[in-house]
Amino acid sequence: QVQLVESGGGLVQPGGSLRLSCAASGSLFGLTTMGWYRQAPGKERELVADITQGDNTNYAYSVKGRFTISTDNAKKTVYLQMNGLKPEDTAVYYCNVRIFRTVYWGQGTQVTVAS
């Protein structure tokens, strides 16, 4: 079993910053990638950013230069530092981890960007 606990969402004004965290626990042997997805109302879930165990990162074009994904030294917690937030970043953000060929999802955390 794998558990993912997310935190850090909330309401922020345009131009503000938030930091999301996702702590993974349980059977993590074979973990290859950790990442963040988001889903806005009426839209499909989309990749925001992900990071491999070798620290290779991948970002959606819309967040490049504003968001930074990282992990802790144990590579069991993944962070998403979000700067320069825009109203279009409003969505539920989901943590995602891949262990071998299985994908696990967090429960989601709401991020709302509004003045």
Secondary structure, DSSP 8 states (H G I E B T S, - for coil): -EEEEEE--EEE-TT--EEEEEEEEE--TTEEEEEEEEE-TTS--EEEEEEETT--EEE-GGGTTTEEEEE-TTS-EEEEEE-S--GGG-EEEEEEEEETTEEEE---EEEEE--
